[in-house]
Amino acid sequence: MDLLADNSAGPVVLLTGGTGYVGGRLTPRLEQQTVKFRCLARSPEKMRSRVLPATEIVQGDVLDPASLDRALQGVHTAYYLVHLMSGSKDFEKEDRQAATNFAQAARNTGVRRIIYLGGLGDDNDPKLSPHLRSRHEVGKILRDSGVESIEFRASLVIGTGSLSFDLVKSLTDRLPVMLCPRWLTTPTQPIAVDDVLAYLLAAKDLPPGESRIFEIGSEDVTSYGDMIREYARQKGLRRWLISVPVLTPYLSSLWLALVTPASFEVGRHLIEGLKNPTVVRDRAALDVFPIRPMGIREAIRKALGEDQAVPNPS
Ligand SMILES: NC(=O)c1ccc[n+]([C@@H]2O[C@H](COP(=O)([O-])OP(=O)(O)OC[C@H]3O[C@@H](n4cnc5c(N)ncnc54)[C@H](OP(=O)(O)O)[C@@H]3O)[C@@H](O)[C@H]2O)c1
């Protein structure tokens, strides 16, 4: 059925980033809940095998405004789960442009709510990494559209397939001895993917209101070093972490590129952000939503369980 031509059966929920990690996990949950569900994808054929036959797929690109005007027709709630870090020479500029296009199209087509997942980090920190600064800028552009925007800010998302968690896994799996830069002690408050998905889904059903930012994280404040230790402990691996204060983010990313499957460019942007504390300072999400995120140990246990359930393609 062509839902673009038939908006009579109720409001449409649109998802961007459905071929990505978070969007891909959200898709089946939205399909269970939503009467009319539409995905915007740059490559519809990539998306087709991931959705139910009734799910509509619209070809589109957040850098192509005309495609957004088409995709957002009749949409009530739009999920913005896109970033342009891979394959872009200037991701800050492109993410700015993409968010501006999306915000304009959402306003023009009468979208009622945008739900966006960005990154934690202190806006007032002059040393905030370009990646985190850009994630916050995207949230602001969406809010400034005048369309009600719900922005979630998360640190690392724990789950198999999440790029930042896969970096932790690859390092720990491959290196018995790690020379560790100082950023491994930076405080962070990661969150299990199931909890992120619960927040993203619940945001769809909030009563109409003002645009909001919700900082979300597990109950534990930890560090990347302690995550590596906990992951190693659960896998029964003996690992030694030796502090090397002179390892710069640039050198760290060269080193990461050697030992992990993440692309050098994306890894570099993520690593630059690891020097910034990413902890929840505003706990409003716990008042507004009935969600109580699981602790880091349980989140890692679940991710390891997923690893065993999903056959490794390589
Ligand atoms: N994963 C984490 O640990 C984590 C943590 C905190 C926050 N977040 C946030 O969560 C959101 C989603 O992250 P993710 O990890 O799911 O990302 P991801 O796996 O890298 O997926 C990115 C998605 O963006 C799409 N995309 C890229 N360029 C596009 C364009 N020009 N037009 C349309 N779609 C485009 C990609 O589609 P193609 O298949 O066409 O490339 C893909 O579906 C981001 O805002 C990220 O900052 C993630």
The ligand as an SDF file (V2000), in Angstrom:
LIG
                    3D

 48 52  0  0  0  0  0  0  0  0999 V2000
   25.8370    4.2070   19.0170 N   0  0  0  0  0  0  0  0  0  0  0  0
   26.1200    4.9250   20.1080 C   0  0  0  0  0  0  0  0  0  0  0  0
   26.9070    4.4840   20.9960 O   0  0  0  0  0  0  0  0  0  0  0  0
   25.4530    6.2740   20.3270 C   0  0  0  0  0  0  0  0  0  0  0  0
   25.6600    6.8930   21.5610 C   0  0  0  0  0  0  0  0  0  0  0  0
   25.0460    8.1310   21.8070 C   0  0  0  0  0  0  0  0  0  0  0  0
   24.2850    8.7340   20.8270 C   0  0  0  0  0  0  0  0  0  0  0  0
   24.1250    8.1310   19.6230 N   0  0  0  0  0  0  0  0  0  0  0  0
   23.3320    8.8370   18.6090 C   0  0  0  0  0  0  0  0  0  0  0  0
   22.3460    8.0170   18.0380 O   0  0  0  0  0  0  0  0  0  0  0  0
   22.1070    8.4130   16.6970 C   0  0  0  0  0  0  0  0  0  0  0  0
   22.2080    7.1840   15.7990 C   0  0  0  0  0  0  0  0  0  0  0  0
   23.5050    6.6250   15.9670 O   0  0  0  0  0  0  0  0  0  0  0  0
   23.9010    5.1640   15.4350 P   0  0  0  0  0  0  0  0  0  0  0  0
   24.9990    4.6650   16.3190 O   0  0  0  0  0  0  0  0  0  0  0  0
   22.6620    4.3410   15.2440 O   0  0  0  0  0  0  0  0  0  0  0  0
   24.5150    5.5630   14.0150 O   0  0  0  0  0  0  0  0  0  0  0  0
   24.9270    4.6270   12.7760 P   0  0  0  0  0  0  0  0  0  0  0  0
   24.8060    3.1840   13.1260 O   0  0  0  0  0  0  0  0  0  0  0  0
   26.2520    5.1110   12.3090 O   0  0  0  0  0  0  0  0  0  0  0  0
   23.8200    4.9790   11.6790 O   0  0  0  0  0  0  0  0  0  0  0  0
   23.7930    6.2210   11.0420 C   0  0  0  0  0  0  0  0  0  0  0  0
   22.5620    6.2820   10.1560 C   0  0  0  0  0  0  0  0  0  0  0  0
   22.5430    7.5450    9.4990 O   0  0  0  0  0  0  0  0  0  0  0  0
   22.1560    7.3100    8.1530 C   0  0  0  0  0  0  0  0  0  0  0  0
   22.6310    8.3920    7.3030 N   0  0  0  0  0  0  0  0  0  0  0  0
   23.8970    8.8400    7.1580 C   0  0  0  0  0  0  0  0  0  0  0  0
   23.9340    9.8370    6.2680 N   0  0  0  0  0  0  0  0  0  0  0  0
   22.6530   10.0230    5.8420 C   0  0  0  0  0  0  0  0  0  0  0  0
   22.0600   10.9030    4.9030 C   0  0  0  0  0  0  0  0  0  0  0  0
   22.7720   11.8100    4.2320 N   0  0  0  0  0  0  0  0  0  0  0  0
   20.7070   10.8260    4.7160 N   0  0  0  0  0  0  0  0  0  0  0  0
   19.9730    9.9150    5.3780 C   0  0  0  0  0  0  0  0  0  0  0  0
   20.4860    9.0280    6.2790 N   0  0  0  0  0  0  0  0  0  0  0  0
   21.8240    9.0910    6.4890 C   0  0  0  0  0  0  0  0  0  0  0  0
   22.8280    5.9930    7.7970 C   0  0  0  0  0  0  0  0  0  0  0  0
   22.2340    5.4590    6.6280 O   0  0  0  0  0  0  0  0  0  0  0  0
   23.0810    4.7310    5.4400 P   0  0  0  0  0  0  0  0  0  0  0  0
   22.8210    3.2610    5.6500 O   0  0  0  0  0  0  0  0  0  0  0  0
   22.4530    5.2630    4.2040 O   0  0  0  0  0  0  0  0  0  0  0  0
   24.5220    5.1020    5.6040 O   0  0  0  0  0  0  0  0  0  0  0  0
   22.5260    5.2000    9.0620 C   0  0  0  0  0  0  0  0  0  0  0  0
   21.2250    4.6530    8.9960 O   0  0  0  0  0  0  0  0  0  0  0  0
   23.1530    9.4900   16.3660 C   0  0  0  0  0  0  0  0  0  0  0  0
   22.5670   10.7550   16.5030 O   0  0  0  0  0  0  0  0  0  0  0  0
   24.2090    9.2850   17.4410 C   0  0  0  0  0  0  0  0  0  0  0  0
   24.9020   10.4850   17.7550 O   0  0  0  0  0  0  0  0  0  0  0  0
   24.6870    6.8900   19.3480 C   0  0  0  0  0  0  0  0  0  0  0  0
  1  2  1  0
  2  3  2  0
  2  4  1  0
  4  5  1  0
  4 48  2  0
  5  6  2  0
  6  7  1  0
  7  8  2  0
  8  9  1  0
  8 48  1  0
  9 10  1  0
  9 46  1  0
 10 11  1  0
 11 12  1  0
 11 44  1  0
 12 13  1  0
 13 14  1  0
 14 15  2  0
 14 16  1  0
 14 17  1  0
 17 18  1  0
 18 19  2  0
 18 20  1  0
 18 21  1  0
 21 22  1  0
 22 23  1  0
 23 24  1  0
 23 42  1  0
 24 25  1  0
 25 26  1  0
 25 36  1  0
 26 27  1  0
 26 35  1  0
 27 28  2  0
 28 29  1  0
 29 30  1  0
 29 35  2  0
 30 31  1  0
 30 32  2  0
 32 33  1  0
 33 34  2  0
 34 35  1  0
 36 37  1  0
 36 42  1  0
 37 38  1  0
 38 39  2  0
 38 40  1  0
 38 41  1  0
 42 43  1  0
 44 45  1  0
 44 46  1  0
 46 47  1  0
M  CHG  2   8   1  16  -1
M  END
$$$$
